[in-house]
Amino acid sequence: MGDVRCDWCGAGLPEAAGRGRRYCGSAHRQAAWRARRRWWEAAPARKGVAAAGEVLLLQVSRVVRLPVEPPPPGSPVGWNCAAVARVSDLAGQLVRAAVLADRQAGASWAQIGAGLGISAEAARSRFGRSRSAAAVGRGG
């Protein structure tokens, strides 16, 4: 019939495993169910990532137009620097939203740290207090 493998660990299933069997055993079936549940529970946090990304893109598009458009009337000196500085703040918010979404989806601090290029301890100390996707989306 072909090479049938466990959807969780990738180990080969015996031919006599039964029709429709997808996992080595109940522990892997339960682990897969928990992972799917965590993914769906993290949906609001993933929406926070999308919202923070949209705000960042809007600001970047404004920065890109800076050399083309004249400054608004009454703009203070240094308005270019202020616009560019806002980009780094928004990028930080986007990273915090992504960390929150990953944590709610079940990622460990080691996995998050590896994705950010820092240690697990550094990731936990920097982002461990981020609790709310709504706060991240509002700039908190």
C-alpha atoms as a printed R data frame, in Angstrom:
    type eleno elety resid chain resno      x      y      z
1   ATOM     1    CA   MET     A     1  0.000  0.000  0.000
2   ATOM     2    CA   GLY     A     2  2.952  2.311  0.472
3   ATOM     3    CA   ASP     A     3  5.086  3.817  3.150
4   ATOM     4    CA   VAL     A     4  2.663  4.985  5.860
5   ATOM     5    CA   ARG     A     5  4.236  7.188  8.531
6   ATOM     6    CA   CYS     A     6  3.101  8.657 11.832
7   ATOM     7    CA   ASP     A     7  1.904 12.249 11.306
8   ATOM     8    CA   TRP     A     8  3.564 13.306 14.579
9   ATOM     9    CA   CYS     A     9  7.002 11.665 14.643
10  ATOM    10    CA   GLY     A    10  7.427 10.304 11.129
11  ATOM    11    CA   ALA     A    11  8.072  6.731 12.236
12  ATOM    12    CA   GLY     A    12  6.864  4.032  9.889
13  ATOM    13    CA   LEU     A    13  3.555  2.385 10.733
14  ATOM    14    CA   PRO     A    14  3.194 -1.361 10.224
15  ATOM    15    CA   GLU     A    15  1.086 -2.560  7.283
16  ATOM    16    CA   ALA     A    16 -1.318 -4.201  9.725
17  ATOM    17    CA   ALA     A    17 -1.848 -0.900 11.545
18  ATOM    18    CA   GLY     A    18 -5.353 -0.549 10.249
19  ATOM    19    CA   ARG     A    19 -7.034  1.578  7.665
20  ATOM    20    CA   GLY     A    20 -6.914  5.312  8.332
21  ATOM    21    CA   ARG     A    21 -4.388  5.082 11.153
22  ATOM    22    CA   ARG     A    22 -2.242  8.227 11.244
23  ATOM    23    CA   TYR     A    23 -0.273  7.990 14.508
24  ATOM    24    CA   CYS     A    24  2.040  5.514 16.264
25  ATOM    25    CA   GLY     A    25 -0.176  5.475 19.293
26  ATOM    26    CA   SER     A    26 -2.525  7.412 21.482
27  ATOM    27    CA   ALA     A    27  0.235  9.625 22.918
28  ATOM    28    CA   HIS     A    28  1.124 10.991 19.480
29  ATOM    29    CA   ARG     A    29 -2.530 11.384 18.518
30  ATOM    30    CA   GLN     A    30 -3.107 13.370 21.725
31  ATOM    31    CA   ALA     A    31  0.031 15.483 21.193
32  ATOM    32    CA   ALA     A    32 -1.138 16.354 17.675
33  ATOM    33    CA   TRP     A    33 -4.591 17.277 18.985
34  ATOM    34    CA   ARG     A    34 -3.035 19.528 21.651
35  ATOM    35    CA   ALA     A    35 -0.831 21.227 19.058
36  ATOM    36    CA   ARG     A    36 -3.859 21.913 16.838
37  ATOM    37    CA   ARG     A    37 -5.809 23.264 19.810
38  ATOM    38    CA   ARG     A    38 -2.949 25.582 20.805
39  ATOM    39    CA   TRP     A    39 -2.752 26.810 17.194
40  ATOM    40    CA   TRP     A    40 -6.439 27.758 17.152
41  ATOM    41    CA   GLU     A    41 -6.296 29.338 20.629
42  ATOM    42    CA   ALA     A    42 -3.421 31.541 19.421
43  ATOM    43    CA   ALA     A    43 -5.560 33.016 16.615
44  ATOM    44    CA   PRO     A    44 -6.103 36.369 18.413
45  ATOM    45    CA   ALA     A    45 -2.352 36.716 18.954
46  ATOM    46    CA   ARG     A    46 -1.694 35.969 15.280
47  ATOM    47    CA   LYS     A    47 -4.196 38.722 14.409
48  ATOM    48    CA   GLY     A    48 -2.136 41.028 16.644
49  ATOM    49    CA   VAL     A    49  0.937 40.171 14.562
50  ATOM    50    CA   ALA     A    50 -0.939 41.050 11.387
51  ATOM    51    CA   ALA     A    51 -2.195 44.336 12.847
52  ATOM    52    CA   ALA     A    52  1.277 45.344 14.057
53  ATOM    53    CA   GLY     A    53  2.701 44.430 10.655
54  ATOM    54    CA   GLU     A    54  0.150 46.596  8.857
55  ATOM    55    CA   VAL     A    55  0.962 49.606 11.045
56  ATOM    56    CA   LEU     A    56  4.671 49.062 10.426
57  ATOM    57    CA   LEU     A    57  4.122 48.843  6.666
58  ATOM    58    CA   LEU     A    58  2.156 52.099  6.690
59  ATOM    59    CA   GLN     A    59  4.946 53.868  8.539
60  ATOM    60    CA   VAL     A    60  7.614 52.447  6.244
61  ATOM    61    CA   SER     A    61  5.642 53.612  3.207
62  ATOM    62    CA   ARG     A    62  5.533 57.100  4.735
63  ATOM    63    CA   VAL     A    63  9.302 57.013  5.281
64  ATOM    64    CA   VAL     A    64  9.852 55.908  1.693
65  ATOM    65    CA   ARG     A    65  7.900 58.941  0.467
66  ATOM    66    CA   LEU     A    66  9.871 61.409  2.645
67  ATOM    67    CA   PRO     A    67 12.368 62.428 -0.062
68  ATOM    68    CA   VAL     A    68  9.534 62.972 -2.557
69  ATOM    69    CA   GLU     A    69  6.942 64.860 -0.531
70  ATOM    70    CA   PRO     A    70  7.500 68.291  1.009
71  ATOM    71    CA   PRO     A    71  7.253 68.474  4.800
72  ATOM    72    CA   PRO     A    72  3.827 69.241  6.233
73  ATOM    73    CA   PRO     A    73  3.292 72.905  7.178
74  ATOM    74    CA   GLY     A    74  4.596 73.668 10.649
75  ATOM    75    CA   SER     A    75  6.717 70.523 10.825
76  ATOM    76    CA   PRO     A    76  9.522 70.752 13.355
77  ATOM    77    CA   VAL     A    77 13.125 70.463 12.314
78  ATOM    78    CA   GLY     A    78 14.167 66.817 12.477
79  ATOM    79    CA   TRP     A    79 10.866 65.428 11.280
80  ATOM    80    CA   ASN     A    80 12.737 62.930  9.069
81  ATOM    81    CA   CYS     A    81 14.475 61.443 12.090
82  ATOM    82    CA   ALA     A    82 11.210 61.293 14.019
83  ATOM    83    CA   ALA     A    83  9.529 59.395 11.196
84  ATOM    84    CA   VAL     A    84 12.382 56.899 10.921
85  ATOM    85    CA   ALA     A    85 12.611 56.426 14.696
86  ATOM    86    CA   ARG     A    86  8.946 55.412 14.725
87  ATOM    87    CA   VAL     A    87  9.820 52.501 12.391
88  ATOM    88    CA   SER     A    88 12.087 50.871 14.981
89  ATOM    89    CA   ASP     A    89  9.420 51.267 17.672
90  ATOM    90    CA   LEU     A    90  6.845 49.617 15.427
91  ATOM    91    CA   ALA     A    91  9.280 46.837 14.508
92  ATOM    92    CA   GLY     A    92  9.731 46.133 18.218
93  ATOM    93    CA   GLN     A    93  5.965 45.921 18.634
94  ATOM    94    CA   LEU     A    94  5.811 43.490 15.729
95  ATOM    95    CA   VAL     A    95  8.466 41.273 17.325
96  ATOM    96    CA   ARG     A    96  6.622 41.330 20.675
97  ATOM    97    CA   ALA     A    97  3.378 40.352 18.934
98  ATOM    98    CA   ALA     A    98  5.134 37.495 17.124
99  ATOM    99    CA   VAL     A    99  6.663 36.224 20.374
100 ATOM   100    CA   LEU     A   100  3.261 36.308 22.060
101 ATOM   101    CA   ALA     A   101  1.678 34.400 19.169
102 ATOM   102    CA   ASP     A   102  4.435 31.775 19.248
103 ATOM   103    CA   ARG     A   103  4.147 31.342 23.011
104 ATOM   104    CA   GLN     A   104  0.383 30.909 22.797
105 ATOM   105    CA   ALA     A   105  0.892 28.357 20.023
106 ATOM   106    CA   GLY     A   106  3.149 26.352 22.356
107 ATOM   107    CA   ALA     A   107  6.665 27.380 21.329
108 ATOM   108    CA   SER     A   108  9.347 27.147 24.005
109 ATOM   109    CA   TRP     A   109 11.635 30.032 24.927
110 ATOM   110    CA   ALA     A   110 14.504 28.098 23.334
111 ATOM   111    CA   GLN     A   111 12.618 27.922 20.032
112 ATOM   112    CA   ILE     A   112 11.724 31.615 20.192
113 ATOM   113    CA   GLY     A   113 15.267 32.578 21.112
114 ATOM   114    CA   ALA     A   114 16.645 30.523 18.222
115 ATOM   115    CA   GLY     A   115 14.280 32.304 15.833
116 ATOM   116    CA   LEU     A   116 15.430 35.694 17.104
117 ATOM   117    CA   GLY     A   117 19.105 34.768 17.233
118 ATOM   118    CA   ILE     A   118 19.336 35.092 21.029
119 ATOM   119    CA   SER     A   119 19.429 32.633 23.916
120 ATOM   120    CA   ALA     A   120 16.320 31.228 25.557
121 ATOM   121    CA   GLU     A   121 17.131 33.106 28.762
122 ATOM   122    CA   ALA     A   122 17.503 36.394 26.888
123 ATOM   123    CA   ALA     A   123 14.209 35.826 25.066
124 ATOM   124    CA   ARG     A   124 12.393 35.034 28.312
125 ATOM   125    CA   SER     A   125 13.827 38.019 30.152
126 ATOM   126    CA   ARG     A   126 13.082 40.403 27.265
127 ATOM   127    CA   PHE     A   127  9.623 39.177 26.277
128 ATOM   128    CA   GLY     A   128  8.395 37.183 29.276
129 ATOM   129    CA   ARG     A   129  6.073 39.906 30.476
130 ATOM   130    CA   SER     A   130  4.155 40.294 27.170
131 ATOM   131    CA   ARG     A   131  0.722 38.957 27.978
132 ATOM   132    CA   SER     A   132 -1.876 40.587 25.784
133 ATOM   133    CA   ALA     A   133 -2.145 40.697 22.005
134 ATOM   134    CA   ALA     A   134 -4.455 43.691 22.383
135 ATOM   135    CA   ALA     A   135 -1.808 45.602 24.331
136 ATOM   136    CA   VAL     A   136  0.794 44.779 21.697
137 ATOM   137    CA   GLY     A   137 -1.500 45.882 18.897
138 ATOM   138    CA   ARG     A   138 -2.132 49.222 20.651
139 ATOM   139    CA   GLY     A   139  1.557 49.848 21.173
140 ATOM   140    CA   GLY     A   140  1.874 48.404 24.686
